[in-house]
C-alpha cells in the first residue's frame, strides 16, 4: 500500500473494529440481507455462542428497509454434540416483503408485464445431522411454512391481481400452509469460509412441500448448489465459480405456487437483469467471478453470469441461457467484508447493486 493511503486504511479499520469484535459474540450491525430491490436495509444481529455451557449457540436478527421490508430470525443451535460428530438446529423466521416483483411465469415473460405483490410468511424449521469428518455433514429437516400473499404496495406499478389470475398464476387466489420435510448433504473444503482462495462448498438438498389445506400444491424440490474457488495468477486473487440447479417434481393435476417457484435475475445470480426477472418451476444459474486484490482494502471483481428457467425437469439444459457481464468492488479489512457494489449489463440494460456480502 502507498504511504499516503495508510491514514485512510487505519481510519476505516478503527471504524470497523467494533463490528469485527462483535462478529463472534454480542450485537453487530447488519447491512443488507433483504431482497436487492427492497431499498436501504439495515438491522442488528445478536450472537451468543456457548449459551448453556459448551453446547448451545443462540442468534437473533432483525432487519428493516426503507421500502418497509421486514425480516426477523431466531436460531438455537447445538453444533458440537458427541464430540462434534452430531449437530442440531432450530430456526424461526418471519418475512414481510410488500413490493416483490412478478413478471409472469416462464422464460418468455414480457418486460412490460411487471407487477408487484406482498409476500408474508413464517417458517419454523428444525434439523439434525451427523458430521463423520470435519468437512462433511448430512442430515434431515422438518418443520412448517405459513404463507400469505396480497396486493403489492408499490404505487408506481400495478399489483399482481390487476394483470394475472389464478388460472395462469398458481395459488394466487388462495395460499396453502405446508408441512416441510427433507434431507441434505454438504461438503466444505474451503481454506477460509469468509474469504476462500481454494477448495469448495457443495450442497445437495431435497425438500418435500406437503400442502396441508388444498392438496393441489404439494411437490418435491431438489436443489444443488456447487461452489469452487481456485487460486489465480497472484496469491491474493481468486477465480470463483458457482452452479445452481433447482428442480421441482409434482404429480399430475398439481402445481408449484408462484411464490415458491425459483427465480433468476438480480444481484444474487443474473446481475444484468431486474430482481426476480424470470420465474418458473425449475431453474439453472451459473456464475464466474475473478476477484482481484487491487489494494490492501479494495478488491475488484469481474463477473459473467448465465441462467434460465423452465417448466419441466426434462427441459434441463444449456440451450436458451440468458447472460450478463459486469464488474464491481469490495471494501474489506482482512477477511471482514464491509461494503460492495456490482454493475451488471445484459440486453435488458444496466443494473447497479449494493451488497453487504460476497455474491457467493
Residue pairs with C-beta under 8 A, 6 or more apart in sequence:
1 9
1 295
1 296
5 295
5 296
9 296
9 297
12 297
12 331
12 333
12 338
13 333
16 333
16 336
16 338
19 28
19 29
19 336
20 333
20 336
22 28
22 47
23 47
23 336
24 47
24 49
25 47
25 48
25 49
26 46
26 47
26 48
27 44
27 45
27 46
28 44
28 45
28 46
28 47
29 42
29 43
29 44
29 45
30 41
30 42
30 43
30 44
30 45
30 61
30 63
30 356
31 41
31 42
31 339
31 356
32 41
32 354
32 355
32 356
32 357
33 41
33 43
33 61
33 63
33 71
33 356
34 41
34 63
34 65
34 69
34 71
34 97
35 69
35 97
35 100
35 266
35 275
35 276
36 266
36 267
36 268
36 275
36 353
36 354
36 355
37 67
37 99
37 101
37 266
37 274
37 275
38 65
38 67
38 69
38 97
38 99
39 65
39 66
39 67
39 69
40 65
40 66
41 63
41 64
41 65
41 66
41 69
42 63
42 64
42 65
43 61
43 62
43 63
43 64
43 71
44 61
44 62
45 59
45 60
45 61
45 62
46 58
46 59
46 60
46 61
47 57
47 58
47 59
48 57
48 58
48 59
49 57
49 58
50 56
50 57
51 57
51 58
54 80
55 78
55 80
55 81
56 76
56 77
56 78
57 75
57 76
57 77
57 78
57 79
58 75
58 76
58 77
59 73
59 74
59 75
59 77
60 73
60 74
60 75
61 71
61 72
61 73
61 74
62 71
62 72
62 73
63 69
63 70
63 71
64 70
64 71
67 98
67 99
68 96
68 98
68 153
69 96
69 97
69 98
69 99
70 94
70 95
70 96
71 93
71 94
71 95
71 96
72 93
72 94
72 95
73 91
73 92
73 93
73 94
74 91
74 92
74 93
75 89
75 90
75 91
75 92
76 89
76 90
77 87
77 88
77 89
77 90
78 87
78 88
78 89
79 87
79 89
80 87
81 87
81 88
84 131
84 134
85 130
85 131
85 132
86 128
86 129
86 130
86 131
87 128
87 129
87 130
87 131
87 137
87 139
88 126
88 127
88 128
88 129
89 126
89 127
90 124
90 125
90 126
91 123
91 124
91 125
91 126
92 122
92 123
92 124
93 122
93 123
93 125
94 121
94 122
95 119
95 120
95 121
95 122
96 118
96 119
96 120
97 118
97 119
97 120
98 118
98 152
98 153
98 154
99 116
99 118
99 152
99 153
99 154
100 116
100 117
100 118
100 119
100 152
100 276
101 114
101 115
101 116
101 274
101 275
101 276
101 277
102 114
102 115
102 116
102 117
102 152
102 160
102 164
102 169
102 258
102 276
102 279
103 109
103 110
103 111
103 113
103 114
103 115
103 274
103 276
103 277
103 278
103 279
104 110
104 113
104 164
104 168
104 169
104 279
105 168
105 169
105 258
105 261
105 279
105 280
105 311
106 278
106 279
106 280
106 309
106 311
107 278
107 280
107 308
107 309
107 310
107 320
107 322
109 277
109 278
109 279
111 348
113 163
114 157
114 274
115 152
115 157
115 158
115 159
115 160
115 162
115 163
115 164
116 152
116 153
116 154
116 157
116 158
116 159
116 160
117 149
117 150
117 151
117 152
117 159
117 160
117 259
118 149
118 150
118 151
118 152
118 153
119 147
119 149
119 259
120 147
120 148
120 149
120 150
121 145
121 146
121 147
121 148
122 145
122 146
123 143
123 144
123 145
123 146
123 180
124 143
124 144
125 141
125 142
125 143
125 144
125 180
126 141
126 142
126 143
127 139
127 140
127 141
127 142
127 184
128 139
128 140
129 137
129 138
129 139
129 140
129 184
130 137
130 138
130 139
131 137
132 138
135 187
135 188
135 189
136 185
136 186
136 187
137 184
137 185
137 186
137 187
137 188
138 183
138 184
138 185
138 186
139 183
139 184
140 181
140 182
140 183
140 184
141 180
141 181
141 182
141 183
141 184
141 207
142 179
142 180
142 181
142 182
143 179
143 180
144 177
144 178
144 179
144 180
145 177
145 178
145 180
145 209
146 177
146 178
147 175
147 176
147 177
147 178
147 257
147 259
148 175
149 171
149 172
149 175
149 259
151 159
151 160
151 161
152 158
152 159
152 160
160 169
160 172
161 172
164 172
165 172
166 172
166 173
166 174
169 258
170 217
170 255
170 256
170 257
170 258
171 217
171 255
171 257
171 258
171 259
172 258
174 214
175 257
175 259
176 211
176 212
176 213
176 214
176 217
176 257
177 212
177 213
178 209
178 210
178 211
178 212
178 218
179 210
179 212
180 207
180 208
180 209
180 210
181 207
181 208
181 210
182 205
182 206
182 207
182 208
183 205
183 206
184 203
184 204
184 205
184 206
185 203
185 204
186 201
186 202
186 203
186 204
187 200
187 201
187 202
187 203
188 199
188 200
188 201
188 202
189 199
189 200
189 201
190 196
190 198
190 199
190 200
190 201
190 229
191 197
191 198
191 199
192 335
193 201
194 335
194 336
194 337
195 332
195 335
195 337
196 229
196 238
196 240
197 229
197 231
197 235
197 238
198 229
198 230
198 231
199 228
199 229
200 226
200 227
200 228
200 229
201 225
201 227
202 225
202 226
202 227
203 223
203 224
203 225
203 226
204 222
204 223
204 224
205 222
205 223
205 224
205 225
206 220
206 221
206 222
206 223
207 220
207 221
207 223
208 218
208 219
208 220
208 221
209 217
209 218
209 219
209 220
209 221
209 260
210 218
211 217
211 218
216 253
216 254
216 255
217 254
217 255
217 256
217 257
218 250
218 251
218 254
219 248
219 249
219 250
219 254
219 255
219 256
220 248
220 249
220 250
221 246
221 247
221 248
221 249
222 245
222 246
222 247
222 248
222 249
223 244
223 245
223 246
223 247
224 243
224 244
224 245
225 242
225 243
225 244
226 242
226 243
226 244
227 240
227 241
227 242
227 360
228 240
228 241
228 242
229 238
229 239
229 240
229 241
230 238
230 239
230 240
230 241
231 237
231 238
231 239
232 238
232 239
232 290
234 292
234 293
236 292
236 293
237 290
237 291
237 292
237 293
238 289
238 290
238 291
239 288
239 289
239 290
239 291
240 287
240 288
240 289
240 290
240 291
240 360
241 287
241 288
241 289
242 285
242 286
242 287
242 288
242 360
243 284
243 285
243 286
244 269
244 283
244 284
244 285
244 286
245 283
245 284
245 316
246 262
246 282
246 283
246 284
247 282
247 313
247 316
248 256
248 261
248 262
248 281
248 282
248 313
249 313
250 256
250 281
256 281
258 279
261 279
261 280
261 281
261 309
262 279
262 280
262 281
262 282
262 283
262 309
263 276
263 277
263 278
263 279
263 283
263 309
264 270
264 273
264 277
264 278
264 283
264 284
264 285
264 307
264 308
264 309
264 322
265 273
265 274
265 275
265 276
265 277
265 278
265 307
266 273
266 274
266 275
266 276
266 277
266 351
266 353
267 275
267 342
267 351
267 353
267 355
267 359
268 359
269 285
269 287
269 305
269 307
269 359
270 277
270 278
270 285
270 305
270 306
270 307
270 322
270 323
270 324
270 344
270 346
271 303
271 305
271 324
271 326
271 342
271 344
271 351
271 353
271 359
272 305
272 323
272 324
272 325
272 326
272 344
272 345
272 346
272 347
272 348
272 349
272 350
272 351
273 322
273 324
273 344
273 346
273 348
273 351
274 348
274 351
277 348
278 307
278 308
278 309
278 322
279 309
280 309
280 310
280 311
281 310
281 311
281 312
282 309
282 310
282 311
282 312
282 313
282 315
282 316
283 307
283 308
283 309
283 310
284 307
284 308
284 309
284 310
284 316
284 318
284 321
285 305
285 306
285 307
286 305
286 306
286 307
286 321
287 303
287 304
287 305
287 306
287 359
287 360
288 303
288 304
288 305
289 301
289 302
289 303
289 359
290 301
290 302
290 303
291 299
291 300
291 301
291 330
292 299
292 300
292 301
292 302
293 299
294 300
297 331
297 332
297 333
298 329
298 330
298 331
298 332
299 329
299 330
299 332
300 327
300 328
300 329
300 330
301 327
301 328
301 329
301 330
301 340
301 342
302 326
302 327
303 325
303 326
303 327
303 328
303 342
303 344
303 359
304 323
304 324
304 325
305 323
305 324
305 325
305 326
305 344
306 321
306 322
306 323
306 324
307 321
307 322
308 320
308 321
308 322
310 316
310 320
322 346
323 346
324 344
324 345
324 346
325 344
325 345
325 346
326 342
326 343
326 344
326 345
327 342
327 343
328 340
328 341
328 342
328 343
328 353
329 340
329 341
330 337
330 339
330 340
330 358
331 337
331 338
331 339
331 340
332 338
337 356
337 357
337 358
339 354
339 355
339 356
340 354
340 355
340 356
340 357
340 358
341 352
341 353
341 354
341 355
342 352
342 353
342 355
342 359
343 350
343 351
343 352
343 353
344 350
344 351
344 353
345 351
